[in-house]
Every structure is written in C-alpha cells, then in structure tokens.
Amino acid sequence: MPLPKTKPEFGIEAYMAWEDEQPERHEYLAGETFAMSGGTDAHYTILGNVFAELRTALVGKPCRAFISGMKLRIDRVDAVFYPDVFVTCDPRDRQPDASLAKQYPCLVVEVLSGSTAAFDRGRKFELYQQIETLREYLLIEQDRKHADLFRKNEDGLWVLHPAGPGGVIRLESVGVELALEGLYEDVELEQA
C-alpha cells in the first residue's frame, strides 16, 4: 500500500464525502487515507480480462461484477478499499444508498504488484475476512501465470486453491470457472 497522504485523521463518513471531491482515488483505513497509484499494462489487462469473464458469466444471475473504480466499504474494521474486481450477489448492494460503495461481496479479486503483494496477501486479506458475506479471495500474479484462490470452508477456515499454467479457477461463490490462460490473454510476460 502506498504511503499515507498527509491529511488529518477523520471518520469513514467524512472520508466518503471528502473522497467524492478528490481528483485521484484514495483508500481509507482507520482514519488515514492512502493515495492509489497507477498500474502496469499487465495489471490492467489482467484486471480487464477477469472483469470481462465474470461479467459475461454472470449475465442472467442476481450477481454483479464491479471493477476497480467502485468502493468496498467495511464498517466493521473502519475501512474502504477499491478492489481490482469484486462480485456481490446481495440485494442490499442494489439499494439506492449503495450506489457509491458496496458492502456485501462474495468474491474479491486483487491483481498483485510488487508494491502491493505483501499488503494484499497479509493485512488486506485479514481485513477482507471481516466481511461476513465474503466466500472467496482471488490473488492473481501479473509477472507469471499463477493465481491463489482462498475459499472459506464450512468451518470458517480459509483454504488455499492455487492454479498454475493450464489450470482452472473454480469460483464456487458465483458458480463460474475461469481458465487461467484466458486471464493472461494479451499479457506479455517477461521471460525468466
């Protein structure tokens, strides 16, 4: 996560009003804001591929996929994030008061970068786990064909389901299978 922006601490409602007036996006955690940085070609291509696959697969279902510009609000931990992609099937997220931020995702997807990978795998995942409706958390690497899917089981434990080249990611939360190769379409990976 980027360095905190120099700004007096404030509450989540003040952040929501302040964020609406900002030219750049900022994530919020416990009274601090963090400026969002841009991504690489690979990051945005993978992000677009994931969104396109999910959007197509969810047509006719009561679920909606959102891309990085939509806020995900987690009141329980005093946080607001901009996940790369997330899906919500909860009718509460279709109410008029949820037009600027959703709260009930079943799936969150983050495309990892060198500067965010540790935070996305650690603290951010810990915070996402406080969302009662969340069932799956998918982390996709941008420099090699690999993804880690964490799925919450019946005992409330998060179980890792990795996928490598030629693999398929089974998203049980939304009843969708994603071929890993398709997520990397048009991505030029550096040769090791």
C-alpha positions in Angstrom: 0.0 0.0 0.0 1.3 3.5 -0.8 2.4 5.9 1.9 -0.3 7.7 3.8 -1.4 11.0 2.4 -0.7 13.9 4.7 -4.2 14.7 6.0 -5.8 15.0 9.4 -7.5 11.8 10.5 -11.2 11.6 10.1 -14.1 9.1 10.2 -15.5 7.0 7.5 -18.4 9.3 6.7 -16.1 12.3 6.4 -13.8 10.2 4.2 -16.7 9.3 1.9 -17.7 12.9 1.4 -14.0 14.0 1.0 -13.2 11.2 -1.5 -16.1 12.4 -3.7 -14.3 15.7 -4.2 -10.8 14.3 -5.0 -9.4 14.0 -8.5 -7.5 10.8 -7.5 -8.7 7.8 -5.7 -7.7 7.1 -2.0 -8.3 4.0 0.1 -9.2 4.6 3.7 -8.2 2.6 6.9 -8.9 3.7 10.4 -8.8 7.4 9.9 -6.0 7.5 7.3 -6.1 7.9 3.6 -3.8 6.2 1.1 -3.4 7.6 -2.4 -3.9 4.9 -5.1 -1.1 4.5 -7.6 -1.4 3.5 -11.2 -0.7 0.1 -12.5 1.2 -1.6 -15.4 -0.1 -2.7 -18.7 -0.1 -6.3 -17.4 -2.1 -5.3 -14.3 -4.8 -3.5 -16.2 -5.0 -6.2 -18.9 -5.4 -9.0 -16.4 -8.0 -6.9 -14.4 -10.0 -6.3 -17.6 -9.8 -9.9 -18.6 -11.1 -11.0 -15.2 -13.9 -8.5 -15.2 -14.9 -9.4 -18.8 -15.0 -13.1 -18.0 -17.1 -12.6 -14.8 -19.4 -10.1 -16.4 -20.2 -12.5 -19.3 -20.6 -15.5 -16.9 -23.0 -13.6 -14.6 -25.5 -12.5 -17.2 -28.9 -13.5 -16.1 -27.8 -14.2 -12.5 -28.6 -12.0 -9.5 -24.9 -11.1 -9.1 -22.9 -8.1 -10.4 -19.2 -7.7 -11.0 -17.5 -4.4 -10.3 -14.2 -3.1 -11.5 -11.6 -1.0 -9.6 -13.5 2.3 -9.5 -16.2 1.0 -7.1 -15.6 1.3 -3.4 -15.9 -1.6 -1.0 -16.8 -0.4 2.5 -16.0 -2.5 5.5 -17.6 -0.7 8.5 -16.6 -3.5 10.9 -12.9 -2.6 10.5 -13.3 1.1 9.6 -12.0 0.7 6.0 -12.9 1.5 2.4 -10.9 -0.2 -0.4 -11.0 -0.2 -4.2 -10.6 -3.9 -5.1 -9.5 -4.6 -8.6 -12.6 -6.6 -9.2 -15.4 -7.9 -6.9 -18.8 -9.6 -7.2 -21.8 -9.0 -5.0 -25.0 -11.1 -5.2 -26.6 -9.5 -2.1 -29.8 -7.4 -2.7 -28.6 -4.9 -0.1 -25.9 -3.8 -2.6 -28.6 -3.0 -5.2 -30.3 -0.4 -3.0 -30.0 3.3 -3.8 -27.9 4.0 -0.8 -25.3 1.6 -2.1 -24.7 3.4 -5.4 -21.2 4.7 -4.3 -20.0 1.8 -2.2 -20.9 -1.8 -1.8 -20.6 -3.8 1.4 -21.6 -7.4 0.8 -19.3 -9.1 -1.8 -19.0 -12.9 -2.1 -15.8 -12.6 -4.2 -12.9 -10.2 -4.2 -10.1 -10.3 -6.8 -6.8 -8.4 -6.5 -4.1 -8.4 -9.2 -0.7 -8.4 -7.4 2.1 -6.0 -8.0 5.5 -5.7 -6.4 4.4 -2.8 -4.2 1.1 -4.2 -3.0 1.6 -8.0 -2.9 2.6 -8.2 0.8 -0.3 -6.0 1.9 -2.8 -7.8 -0.3 -1.8 -11.2 1.0 -1.5 -10.1 4.6 -3.3 -7.2 6.2 -5.8 -6.5 3.5 -6.8 -10.2 3.4 -7.2 -10.1 7.2 -9.5 -7.1 6.8 -11.5 -8.6 4.0 -12.1 -11.7 6.2 -14.2 -9.5 8.4 -16.9 -9.3 5.6 -19.5 -11.9 6.6 -20.7 -12.4 3.0 -17.1 -13.0 1.6 -16.6 -16.6 0.4 -13.6 -16.3 -1.9 -10.5 -14.1 -2.3 -8.5 -14.5 -5.6 -5.0 -13.2 -5.9 -3.6 -13.1 -9.5 0.1 -12.5 -10.1 1.0 -10.2 -13.0 4.5 -11.3 -13.7 3.8 -15.1 -14.1 0.8 -17.3 -14.8 -0.2 -18.1 -11.3 -3.2 -17.4 -9.0 -4.1 -18.2 -5.4 -7.7 -18.7 -4.6 -8.6 -18.7 -0.9 -12.1 -20.2 -0.2 -13.8 -20.1 3.2 -15.0 -23.6 4.2 -17.9 -24.7 6.4 -15.6 -24.5 9.5 -14.8 -20.8 8.7 -11.3 -21.6 7.7 -9.7 -20.1 4.6 -8.3 -22.9 2.3 -5.8 -22.2 -0.5 -6.5 -23.5 -4.0 -3.5 -22.5 -6.2 -3.6 -22.5 -10.0 -0.7 -22.5 -12.5 -0.3 -22.6 -16.3 -3.2 -24.6 -17.8 -5.1 -24.5 -14.6 -8.8 -23.7 -14.0 -10.0 -21.5 -11.2 -13.4 -22.7 -9.8 -15.2 -19.9 -8.2 -17.9 -21.6 -6.1 -19.2 -18.4 -4.7 -20.6 -17.4 -8.1 -20.7 -20.7 -9.9 -18.0 -19.7 -12.5 -14.9 -21.4 -13.8 -12.1 -19.3 -15.2 -9.3 -20.7 -17.3 -6.1 -19.2 -16.0 -4.7 -18.9 -19.6 -7.7 -16.6 -20.5 -6.9 -14.2 -17.7 -3.5 -13.6 -19.2 -4.7 -13.1 -22.8 -2.8 -10.2 -24.4 -0.4 -10.1 -21.4 3.3 -10.1 -22.4 5.2 -11.8 -19.6 8.9 -11.3 -19.3 10.9 -14.5 -20.0 12.9 -15.7 -16.9 
